[in-house]
Amino acid sequence: MIDLRILREDPDQVRASQRARGEDQGVVDRLLSLDAERRSAIATADQLRAEHKALGKQIGKASGDEREALLAKGKELAAQVKEAEVEQSRASDEFEQLHRTVPNLIIDGVPAGGEDDFEVLKHVGTPREFDFTPRDHLDLGERLGAIDMERGAKVSGARFYFLTGVGAQLQLALLNMAAAQAGATGFELMVPPVLVRPEIMGGTGFLGAHADEVYNLGADDLYLVGTSEVPLAGYHADEIIDLGAGAKRYAGWSTCFRREAGSYGKDTRGILRVHQFDKIEMFVYCKPDDAEAEHEKLLAFEEDMLAKIEVPYRVIDTAAGDLGTSAARKYDCEAWVPTQETYRELTSTSNCTTFQARRLGVRYRDAGGKPQTVATLNGTLATTRWLVAILENHQLADGSVRVPEAMRPFLGGREVLSPVGE
């Protein structure tokens, strides 16, 4: 949730953020009005409770007619307290429900607009010029015996697949390389649960505008995660954590699930947009003042991984209207996909400031020992989708694929993956 202090002291900042996102600015005035109602109801209830408590002391000392009069007044006050508490509860619930719908405040400099209004920050590498007609990743994957979409659909339906033989090995090599980098750069590796409670999924901001993307197991009141950001954000829920030695950094290795609602007909070929995939996700808890520096570090770690798979890519500053509910800023790294002749997202890293932690009750103690809300950040270190870029960018004319040098130790030293039967 956004900081109420900012809402009260600088509502124009909230309006500007809403405007940049293409969201309703009127929610600011409605929130301020409900906040005033809520605070007034709390004050009234507190005052009536105090009067009722004071009256109780008087009743204990009174006798005769005076006691009877005080008892009658006490009964009247008790009814007023009950009414005031009902009003307090109503006002608080209405305020909380609306408060939770407001997305995070964007950081200064984030481009305004929608999906196509991003700013390209840099290009790294040059798209390869082929002296043959390149094959797409599915054609290559089938020739290598690495991807089986047909049986994936037979077993589970559209947008499911099997990674077979060298395909499974290639993914494990990629994720193990990412895990090794995470450990070497100060992240604690975790394998988190992939089913979470509603309060954890909601706490991270995934049950708002994009709730239809999430798989819900109604019989168990649990959600399948679309990223290990969710369980890692909930790891320290309702805790006061120690940031005395610096930020806490975790890397979660998990299978992820996304319904891909609203994307029918898009990227249906191959494994670019699927319902299930594996990913290693970085997650950071830090002091709010350190969040922007941590964001730059996460982006640098992602770029280190992209350098290891040797693909051309660009870095974009995502426009406000294309940010998730929790993100105040998001950088995407998009790799060149030769057969599509365009860049496609491989990583994203988001600075969620204090938005998620405020919902989840994650705090730290400042220099004076006072509890304060932490900031949270996340970033992709590797995922199944990377196989698309690896296969297409490193293909050879005969349908074989060169293994990027940094990956070879994680793939038994293999330098080239050859089509099955060759």
C-alpha positions in Angstrom: 0.0 0.0 0.0 1.1 3.6 -0.6 2.4 5.6 2.4 -0.5 7.4 4.1 1.8 10.2 5.1 2.5 11.0 1.4 -1.2 10.8 0.6 -2.0 13.4 3.3 1.0 15.7 2.9 1.4 15.6 -0.9 -1.7 14.3 -2.6 -0.5 15.9 -5.9 2.3 13.3 -6.0 -0.2 10.5 -5.8 -2.3 12.2 -8.5 0.7 12.6 -10.8 1.6 8.9 -10.3 -2.0 7.9 -11.2 -2.0 10.1 -14.2 1.3 8.7 -15.5 -0.1 5.2 -15.1 -3.3 6.0 -16.9 -5.2 5.4 -13.7 -8.1 7.2 -12.0 -6.9 10.4 -10.3 -10.2 10.8 -8.5 -9.3 8.0 -6.2 -7.0 10.4 -4.3 -9.9 12.7 -3.2 -12.1 9.7 -2.3 -9.2 8.3 -0.2 -8.7 11.6 1.5 -12.4 11.9 2.3 -12.6 8.3 3.6 -9.4 8.9 5.7 -11.0 11.9 7.3 -14.2 9.9 8.0 -12.1 7.1 9.5 -10.1 9.3 11.7 -13.2 11.2 12.9 -14.9 7.8 13.7 -11.9 6.6 15.6 -11.7 9.8 17.6 -15.4 9.7 18.4 -15.2 6.0 19.5 -12.1 6.7 21.6 -13.8 9.6 23.3 -17.0 7.6 24.1 -15.0 4.7 25.4 -13.0 7.0 27.7 -16.3 8.6 29.0 -17.8 5.2 29.6 -14.7 4.0 31.5 -14.7 7.2 33.6 -18.4 6.7 34.3 -17.7 3.2 35.5 -15.4 4.5 38.1 -18.1 7.0 39.3 -20.6 4.2 39.5 -18.3 2.2 41.8 -18.3 5.1 44.3 -22.0 6.1 44.0 -25.1 4.8 45.9 -28.8 5.1 45.9 -30.5 7.3 43.4 -27.2 8.7 42.1 -26.0 5.2 41.3 -29.3 4.4 39.5 -28.9 7.6 37.4 -25.3 6.8 36.6 -26.2 3.2 35.6 -28.9 4.5 33.2 -26.4 7.0 31.7 -23.8 4.1 31.5 -26.3 2.0 29.6 -26.9 4.9 27.2 -23.2 5.5 26.7 -22.6 1.8 26.1 -25.1 1.9 23.3 -23.3 5.0 21.9 -19.9 3.2 22.1 -21.3 0.2 20.2 -22.7 2.5 17.5 -19.4 4.4 17.3 -17.4 1.2 17.0 -19.7 0.0 14.2 -19.1 3.3 12.3 -15.4 3.1 13.0 -15.3 -0.4 11.6 -17.3 0.6 8.5 -15.2 3.7 7.8 -11.9 1.7 8.3 -13.0 -1.1 6.1 -14.1 1.2 3.3 -10.8 3.1 3.5 -8.7 -0.1 3.6 -10.5 -1.6 0.6 -9.9 1.5 -1.5 -6.4 2.0 -0.2 -5.4 -1.5 -1.4 -6.5 -0.7 -5.0 -4.1 2.2 -5.4 -0.9 1.1 -7.2 2.6 2.0 -5.9 3.8 5.6 -6.5 6.2 5.7 -9.5 9.7 7.0 -9.0 10.6 10.3 -10.7 11.9 9.8 -14.2 9.7 6.7 -15.0 8.3 7.3 -18.5 4.6 8.0 -18.6 2.3 6.1 -20.9 1.5 2.5 -21.8 3.2 -0.7 -23.1 4.8 1.0 -26.1 6.1 4.1 -24.3 9.2 2.6 -22.7 12.6 4.3 -22.9 15.5 2.3 -24.3 18.4 2.9 -22.0 21.1 1.0 -24.0 21.8 -1.7 -26.5 24.5 -4.4 -25.8 25.8 -6.5 -28.7 24.8 -6.6 -32.3 22.2 -8.9 -33.8 23.9 -11.6 -35.8 23.8 -11.7 -39.6 23.1 -15.3 -40.8 24.4 -16.6 -44.1 21.6 -19.1 -44.0 17.9 -18.9 -43.1 17.7 -19.3 -39.3 15.3 -21.8 -37.8 13.1 -20.8 -34.9 13.6 -22.2 -31.4 10.9 -24.9 -31.7 12.2 -26.2 -35.0 15.7 -26.4 -33.5 14.4 -27.9 -30.2 12.6 -30.6 -32.0 15.6 -31.5 -34.1 17.8 -31.6 -31.0 15.2 -33.8 -29.2 15.0 -31.0 -26.6 11.3 -29.8 -26.8 8.1 -31.8 -27.2 5.1 -29.6 -27.5 2.8 -32.2 -29.0 3.0 -34.5 -26.0 2.9 -31.6 -23.6 -0.5 -30.6 -25.1 -1.7 -34.3 -25.1 -0.9 -34.5 -21.3 -1.8 -31.1 -20.1 -3.3 -29.0 -22.9 -2.2 -26.0 -24.9 0.9 -24.1 -23.8 2.4 -27.0 -21.9 5.5 -28.9 -23.1 8.1 -31.4 -22.2 11.8 -30.5 -22.1 13.4 -33.7 -23.1 17.0 -35.0 -23.2 19.3 -32.2 -24.0 16.5 -29.7 -23.5 16.2 -30.7 -19.8 20.0 -30.7 -19.5 20.2 -27.2 -21.1 17.7 -25.8 -18.6 19.4 -27.3 -15.6 22.8 -26.0 -16.9 21.3 -22.5 -17.2 19.7 -22.5 -13.8 22.7 -24.0 -12.1 24.8 -21.3 -13.7 22.4 -18.7 -12.3 22.4 -20.4 -8.9 26.2 -20.3 -8.9 26.2 -16.6 -9.7 23.6 -15.9 -7.0 25.7 -17.6 -4.4 28.9 -15.8 -5.5 27.2 -12.4 -5.3 25.8 -12.8 -1.8 22.4 -14.3 -2.3 21.1 -17.1 -0.1 19.7 -19.8 -2.4 16.2 -21.1 -1.6 13.7 -23.6 -3.0 10.4 -22.0 -1.7 6.9 -23.4 -1.7 4.9 -22.8 -4.9 1.5 -22.7 -3.2 0.8 -19.7 -1.0 -2.1 -18.3 1.2 -4.3 -15.6 -0.1 -2.9 -13.0 2.3 0.6 -13.6 0.9 -0.5 -13.5 -2.8 -2.5 -10.3 -2.0 0.3 -8.8 0.0 2.6 -8.8 -3.0 0.0 -7.1 -5.1 -0.9 -10.0 -7.5 -4.6 -10.1 -6.7 -5.5 -6.7 -8.1 -5.7 -5.9 -11.8 -3.9 -9.1 -12.8 -5.7 -11.6 -10.6 -6.9 -13.5 -13.6 -3.3 -14.4 -14.4 -3.1 -16.5 -11.2 -4.1 -20.1 -10.7 -6.3 -20.5 -7.7 -7.0 -23.8 -5.9 -10.4 -23.0 -4.5 -10.8 -26.2 -2.5 -7.6 -25.5 -0.6 -7.8 -21.6 -0.6 -4.2 -21.5 -2.0 -2.6 -19.9 -5.0 0.0 -21.3 -7.4 2.8 -18.7 -7.7 3.8 -17.1 -11.0 7.2 -16.2 -9.5 9.1 -17.0 -6.3 9.0 -13.3 -5.6 5.7 -14.1 -3.9 6.8 -16.7 -1.3 10.1 -14.8 -0.7 8.1 -11.6 0.0 6.1 -13.6 2.5 9.1 -15.2 4.1 9.5 -12.4 6.6 5.8 -11.3 6.8 4.9 -9.8 10.2 8.6 -9.8 11.3 11.0 -7.1 12.4 14.2 -8.1 10.5 17.8 -7.1 11.2 19.3 -5.0 8.5 22.3 -3.9 10.6 24.7 -5.7 8.4 23.0 -4.6 5.2 20.3 -5.9 2.8 19.0 -9.4 3.0 19.3 -11.1 -0.4 17.6 -14.3 -1.4 17.5 -16.2 -4.7 14.4 -18.5 -5.1 14.5 -21.5 -7.5 11.0 -22.6 -8.3 8.5 -23.8 -10.9 6.2 -21.0 -11.8 2.6 -21.0 -13.1 0.7 -18.4 -15.1 -2.7 -18.6 -16.7 -1.8 -16.2 -19.5 -5.3 -14.9 -19.5 -6.0 -12.5 -22.3 -3.1 -13.7 -24.4 -4.9 -16.2 -26.6 -3.4 -16.2 -30.1 -0.2 -14.6 -28.9 3.1 -16.5 -29.1 1.4 -19.8 -29.2 4.3 -21.5 -31.0 7.0 -22.9 -28.8 7.9 -22.0 -25.2 8.0 -18.2 -25.3 4.6 -17.8 -23.5 3.6 -20.9 -21.5 1.7 -21.8 -18.4 4.5 -23.5 -16.5 8.2 -22.7 -16.4 11.2 -22.7 -14.1 13.0 -19.6 -12.8 15.5 -18.3 -10.4 14.4 -15.0 -8.9 16.4 -12.6 -6.9 14.7 -10.9 -3.9 16.0 -8.2 -1.7 14.9 -6.6 1.6 16.7 -3.3 2.4 16.3 0.1 3.9 14.2 2.4 1.8 17.1 4.8 1.3 19.1 2.0 -0.3 16.4 0.7 -2.6 17.4 2.6 -5.8 21.1 1.5 -5.4 20.0 -2.1 -4.9 17.8 -1.8 -8.0 20.9 -0.9 -10.1 22.8 -3.9 -8.6 20.0 -6.3 -9.6 20.1 -5.0 -13.1 23.8 -5.4 -13.2 23.5 -9.0 -12.0 21.0 -9.7 -14.8 23.3 -8.2 -17.3 26.1 -10.4 -16.0 24.0 -13.5 -16.8 23.0 -12.2 -20.2 26.7 -11.8 -21.0 27.3 -15.4 -20.1 24.8 -16.6 -22.7 26.2 -14.3 -25.3 23.1 -12.8 -26.8 22.4 -9.2 -28.0 20.0 -7.4 -25.8 18.6 -4.0 -24.8 17.7 -2.5 -21.5 14.4 -0.6 -21.2 12.9 1.6 -18.5 9.3 0.4 -18.5 6.5 3.0 -18.8 4.3 3.7 -15.8 1.2 2.3 -17.4 2.9 -1.0 -18.0 4.2 -1.4 -14.5 2.7 -4.0 -12.1 0.7 -2.8 -9.1 3.6 -3.1 -6.7 6.4 -1.7 -8.9 7.6 1.9 -8.6 10.1 1.3 -11.4 11.0 -1.6 -13.6 13.9 -2.3 -15.9 13.5 -5.1 -18.5 16.3 -6.8 -20.4 15.1 -7.9 -23.8 17.1 -10.3 -26.0 17.2 -10.3 -29.7 15.2 -13.2 -31.2 16.5 -13.7 -34.8 13.4 -15.3 -36.4 11.1 -12.7 -34.9 13.5 -9.9 -35.8 12.7 -8.1 -32.5 13.7 -8.0 -28.9 11.7 -10.1 -26.3 11.8 -9.8 -22.6 14.2 -12.2 -20.7 14.5 -10.4 -17.4 12.7 -7.8 -15.4 13.8 -6.2 -12.1 11.4 -4.1 -10.0 11.8 -1.7 -7.2 8.7 -2.0 -5.1 9.8 0.5 -2.4 7.8 -0.1 0.8 4.6 -1.0 -1.0 4.7 -4.8 -0.5 6.3 -4.7 2.9 3.6 -2.3 4.3 1.0 -4.9 3.3 2.9 -7.8 4.7 4.1 -6.1 7.9 7.9 -6.5 7.2 9.9 -3.9 9.2 13.4 -3.2 10.5 14.6 -1.0 13.4 16.2 2.4 12.5 19.2 3.9 14.3 16.9 5.0 17.2 15.4 1.5 17.6 12.1 2.5 16.1 10.4 0.0 13.7 10.2 1.2 10.1 8.9 -0.4 6.9 11.5 -2.1 4.7 11.8 -1.8 0.9 11.6 -4.9 -1.3 13.0 -5.5 -4.8 13.0 -8.5 -7.2 14.7 -9.5 -10.4 14.9 -12.4 -12.8 18.2 -14.3 -12.9 17.3 -17.0 -15.4 14.2 -18.7 -16.7 13.0 -21.3 -19.2 12.3 -18.6 -21.8 16.0 -18.0 -22.1 16.3 -21.2 -24.1 14.5 -19.4 -26.9 17.3 -16.8 -27.2 20.1 -19.4 -26.6 18.9 -21.8 -29.3 18.2 -19.1 -32.0 21.2 -16.9 -31.5 23.7 -19.8 -31.4 22.3 -22.0 -34.1 24.5 -23.4 -36.9 23.6 -24.0 -40.5 23.1 -27.8 -40.0 20.6 -27.3 -37.2 23.1 -27.8 -34.4 23.6 -25.2 -31.6 26.8 -23.9 -30.2 26.9 -23.9 -26.3 27.9 -20.5 -24.9 31.3 -20.9 -23.3 30.2 -19.9 -19.7 27.6 -22.7 -19.8 29.8 -25.5 -20.9 31.1 -26.5 -17.4 27.4 -26.9 -16.4 26.7 -29.1 -19.5 29.5 -31.6 -19.1 31.9 -29.6 -21.2 29.8 -29.9 -24.4 30.5 -27.3 -27.0 27.9 -28.2 -29.6 24.4 -29.7 -29.3 23.7 -31.8 -32.4 20.4 -32.9 -33.9 19.2 -36.3 -32.8 20.7 -39.1 -34.9 23.7 -37.1 -36.0 
